[in-house]
Amino acid sequence: MIDELKQPEYTGENRCMPCTGVNLLIAVVAAAVAGRRSRKAGAGVFVASVVLIYLRGYLVPGTPTLTKRYLPDDVLRLFGKEPVGPAPSGLGAGLDSDEATPRDAGAAAVPNGDGTSTAESATNGGVVEAARDEAGALDPEIVLSNAGALEACEDGEDLCLTEEFKRSWDDAMADFDGEESTDLAERLVGQFDLDVEESEIEEFDDGRVLTDGDGRIGQWPSEAAMIADAAGAAVLRSRLPDWEALSTREKGSLLNGLRLFLEECPTAEGGIEFGQETVESCCSSYEVVAVTCEETGDRLFEEPIHE
């Protein structure tokens, strides 16, 4: 009987504290009403309610759904639950915005004999420099277009992969996909210009997380997405003389943008599917536009829908 009442999806680590708080208040009110007739009745209602909340995570059916949909973010924070949104994806995900370590400073920290840095020498007059705005922010679309990766589609209303770049990228993805896991990890890290000995790729369900001795420096929703980025880095390296001058975060931005133009799954035969999905956590839910492999279901990209 007790086992039938248990709902692990709403209890233990999955317990939604705002739901629990709201239902405990309801239990107090119900007990108070019942207690007007009899103290025993009131105590019995309260105890029974607490037991149900403990076993099920809620007292009133539908509370988790209502909480996810209508409970304000400020209320979630009061219960120690930060609103959960899509985790950042790609190379550079996990780096703080104000972080300026050698791994993320690229070649900018390497001085030359003439007083300029390697990054300045590489980017002066280059593709990357031409794609920066006045604040120094990089426009991935301009870089990818100037690198010969993107061109106007036949309808002239959007951008598409160039045939030459698509062939090179497909070949590189097939090459990476054929590697054993250990060799694959080393090659992936090498393509991102990171220290092979200090870096490690960890698996979390379908996702992959790239770490070094200082913490997380990248994460992907699937191995297929990570392979697409590593192969993209290999091809872009040959087309961008100033590739190594880019920061880790800037490389990730370029590769994330490139991944949106995939037409086939990197690790299996089959096309790419665009769709809208609801992603749920214990206390919140949000809508995303998701890009997945049709046959394997591997997630390649997701972007929240802002209402």
WOZIWO-V853543 format. One record per pair of residues at least 24 apart in sequence whose ideal C-beta (glycine too) atoms are under 10 Angstrom apart, sorted by the first residue. I is the first residue (numbers start at 1). J is the second residue. Records with the same first field share a line. If there is no record, write none. Layout:
I = J ; J
This chain:
2 = 51 ; 55
3 = 55
4 = 55
5 = 51 ; 52 ; 54 ; 55 ; 56
6 = 54 ; 55 ; 56 ; 57
7 = 55 ; 56 ; 57 ; 58 ; 64
8 = 57
9 = 56 ; 57 ; 64 ; 280 ; 282
10 = 53 ; 55 ; 56 ; 57 ; 58 ; 63 ; 64 ; 282
11 = 53 ; 54 ; 55 ; 56 ; 57 ; 58
12 = 57
13 = 282
14 = 57 ; 64 ; 281 ; 282 ; 283
15 = 53 ; 54 ; 57 ; 58 ; 282 ; 283
16 = 57 ; 58 ; 63 ; 64 ; 67 ; 68 ; 71 ; 76 ; 79 ; 81 ; 281 ; 282 ; 283 ; 284
17 = 67 ; 76 ; 78 ; 79 ; 80 ; 81 ; 282 ; 283
18 = 63 ; 64 ; 67 ; 68 ; 71 ; 72 ; 75 ; 76 ; 77 ; 78 ; 79 ; 80 ; 81 ; 282 ; 283 ; 284
19 = 53 ; 57 ; 58 ; 59 ; 60 ; 63 ; 64 ; 65 ; 66 ; 67 ; 68 ; 71 ; 79 ; 282 ; 283
20 = 53 ; 54 ; 57 ; 58 ; 59 ; 63 ; 67 ; 79
21 = 53 ; 67 ; 75 ; 78 ; 79
22 = 53 ; 58 ; 59 ; 60 ; 63 ; 66 ; 67 ; 71 ; 75 ; 79
23 = 49 ; 50 ; 52 ; 53 ; 56 ; 57 ; 58 ; 59 ; 60 ; 63 ; 67
24 = 49 ; 50 ; 53 ; 59
25 = 59
26 = 53 ; 58 ; 59 ; 60 ; 63
27 = 52 ; 53 ; 59 ; 60
30 = 59 ; 60
57 = 282
64 = 280 ; 282 ; 283 ; 285
65 = 280 ; 285
67 = 282 ; 283 ; 284 ; 285
68 = 278 ; 280 ; 281 ; 282 ; 283 ; 284 ; 285 ; 286
69 = 284 ; 285
71 = 283 ; 284
73 = 284
75 = 283
76 = 283 ; 284
79 = 283
81 = 281 ; 282 ; 283 ; 284
82 = 281 ; 283 ; 284
83 = 281 ; 283 ; 284 ; 286
84 = 279 ; 280 ; 281 ; 282 ; 283 ; 284 ; 285 ; 286
85 = 279 ; 281 ; 284 ; 286 ; 288 ; 304
86 = 221 ; 279 ; 286 ; 288 ; 290 ; 301 ; 302 ; 303 ; 304
87 = 207 ; 209 ; 219 ; 220 ; 221 ; 279 ; 302
88 = 216 ; 218 ; 219 ; 252 ; 256
89 = 207 ; 218 ; 219 ; 220 ; 221 ; 225 ; 226 ; 229 ; 252 ; 255 ; 256 ; 259 ; 299 ; 300 ; 301 ; 302 ; 303
90 = 210 ; 218 ; 219 ; 220 ; 221 ; 225 ; 226 ; 228 ; 229 ; 249 ; 251 ; 252 ; 253 ; 254 ; 255 ; 256 ; 257 ; 258 ; 259 ; 301
91 = 191 ; 192 ; 193 ; 194 ; 210 ; 217 ; 218 ; 219 ; 220 ; 226 ; 229 ; 230 ; 232 ; 233 ; 248 ; 249 ; 250 ; 251 ; 252 ; 253 ; 254 ; 255 ; 256
92 = 192 ; 210 ; 217 ; 218 ; 219 ; 247 ; 248 ; 249 ; 250 ; 251 ; 252 ; 253 ; 255 ; 256
93 = 209 ; 210 ; 216 ; 217 ; 218 ; 219 ; 220 ; 248 ; 249 ; 252 ; 256
94 = 209 ; 210 ; 211 ; 214 ; 215 ; 216 ; 217 ; 218 ; 219 ; 248 ; 252
95 = 214 ; 215 ; 216 ; 217 ; 218 ; 247 ; 248 ; 249 ; 252
96 = 215 ; 249
97 = 249
99 = 214 ; 215 ; 217 ; 247 ; 248 ; 249
100 = 247
101 = 212 ; 214 ; 217 ; 248
103 = 192 ; 193 ; 194 ; 195 ; 198 ; 199 ; 212 ; 213 ; 214 ; 217 ; 247 ; 248
104 = 217 ; 247 ; 248 ; 249 ; 250 ; 251
105 = 247 ; 248
106 = 193 ; 242 ; 243 ; 244 ; 245 ; 246 ; 247 ; 248 ; 249 ; 250 ; 251
107 = 193 ; 242 ; 244 ; 245 ; 246 ; 247
108 = 245 ; 246 ; 247
110 = 245
117 = 245
118 = 242 ; 244 ; 245
119 = 242 ; 244 ; 245 ; 246 ; 247
120 = 245
121 = 242 ; 245
122 = 240 ; 241 ; 242 ; 243 ; 244 ; 245 ; 246
123 = 241 ; 242 ; 245 ; 246
124 = 242
125 = 242
126 = 240 ; 241 ; 242 ; 243 ; 245
127 = 239 ; 240 ; 241 ; 242 ; 243
128 = 240 ; 241 ; 242 ; 243 ; 245 ; 246 ; 250 ; 254
129 = 242 ; 245
131 = 254
132 = 250
137 = 250 ; 253
138 = 246 ; 247 ; 249 ; 250 ; 251 ; 253 ; 254
139 = 253 ; 257
140 = 250 ; 252 ; 253 ; 254 ; 255 ; 256 ; 257 ; 258 ; 260
141 = 254 ; 257
143 = 236 ; 239 ; 240 ; 242 ; 243 ; 246 ; 250 ; 253 ; 254 ; 257 ; 258
144 = 232 ; 236 ; 239 ; 240 ; 254 ; 255 ; 257 ; 258 ; 261
146 = 239 ; 240
147 = 235 ; 236 ; 238 ; 239 ; 240 ; 243 ; 254 ; 258
148 = 235 ; 236 ; 239 ; 240
149 = 232 ; 235 ; 236 ; 239 ; 240 ; 254 ; 257 ; 258 ; 261
150 = 257 ; 258 ; 261
159 = 257 ; 260 ; 261
160 = 261 ; 263
161 = 258 ; 261 ; 262 ; 263
164 = 235 ; 239
165 = 232 ; 235 ; 236 ; 239 ; 258 ; 261
166 = 235 ; 261 ; 262 ; 263 ; 264
167 = 235
168 = 231 ; 232 ; 234 ; 235 ; 236 ; 238 ; 239
169 = 228 ; 231 ; 232 ; 234 ; 235 ; 236 ; 258 ; 261 ; 262 ; 263 ; 266
170 = 231 ; 235 ; 262 ; 263 ; 264 ; 266
171 = 231 ; 234 ; 235
172 = 227 ; 228 ; 230 ; 231 ; 232 ; 233 ; 234 ; 235 ; 238 ; 266
173 = 224 ; 227 ; 228 ; 229 ; 230 ; 231 ; 232 ; 234 ; 235 ; 262 ; 264 ; 265 ; 266 ; 267
174 = 227 ; 231 ; 266 ; 267
175 = 227 ; 230 ; 231 ; 234
176 = 223 ; 226 ; 227 ; 228 ; 229 ; 230 ; 231 ; 234 ; 266 ; 267
177 = 223 ; 224 ; 227 ; 228 ; 231 ; 265 ; 266 ; 267 ; 268
179 = 227
181 = 223
184 = 223 ; 226 ; 227 ; 230
185 = 210 ; 226
187 = 227 ; 230 ; 231 ; 234
188 = 218 ; 223 ; 226 ; 227 ; 229 ; 230 ; 231 ; 233
189 = 217 ; 218 ; 230
190 = 230 ; 233 ; 234
191 = 229 ; 230 ; 231 ; 232 ; 233 ; 234 ; 235 ; 236 ; 237 ; 251 ; 255
192 = 217 ; 218 ; 226 ; 229 ; 230 ; 233 ; 248 ; 251 ; 252 ; 255
193 = 233 ; 237 ; 243 ; 244 ; 246 ; 248 ; 251
194 = 218 ; 248
201 = 226
206 = 296 ; 297 ; 298 ; 299
207 = 299
217 = 248 ; 249 ; 252
218 = 248 ; 249 ; 251 ; 252 ; 255
220 = 255 ; 256 ; 259 ; 298 ; 299 ; 300 ; 301
221 = 290 ; 291 ; 292 ; 298 ; 299 ; 300 ; 301 ; 302
222 = 265 ; 266 ; 267 ; 292 ; 293 ; 296 ; 297 ; 298 ; 299 ; 300 ; 301
223 = 266 ; 267 ; 298
224 = 259 ; 262 ; 265 ; 266 ; 267 ; 268 ; 292 ; 293 ; 296 ; 297 ; 298 ; 299 ; 300
225 = 255 ; 256 ; 259 ; 262 ; 266 ; 267 ; 291 ; 292 ; 293 ; 298 ; 299 ; 300 ; 301 ; 302
226 = 255 ; 266 ; 267
227 = 266 ; 267 ; 298
228 = 255 ; 258 ; 259 ; 262 ; 265 ; 266 ; 267 ; 298 ; 300 ; 301
229 = 254 ; 255 ; 256 ; 258 ; 259 ; 266 ; 300
230 = 255 ; 266
231 = 255 ; 258 ; 266
232 = 256 ; 257 ; 258 ; 259 ; 261 ; 262 ; 266
233 = 258
256 = 301 ; 303
257 = 301
259 = 291 ; 300 ; 301
260 = 291 ; 300 ; 301 ; 303
262 = 291 ; 293 ; 300 ; 301
264 = 293 ; 294
265 = 292 ; 293 ; 294 ; 295 ; 296 ; 297 ; 298 ; 300
266 = 293 ; 296 ; 298 ; 300
267 = 293 ; 296 ; 298
268 = 293 ; 294 ; 295 ; 296 ; 298
269 = 293 ; 294 ; 295 ; 296
270 = 294 ; 295 ; 296 ; 298
271 = 295
272 = 300 ; 301
273 = 297 ; 300
274 = 301
276 = 305
277 = 302 ; 305
279 = 304
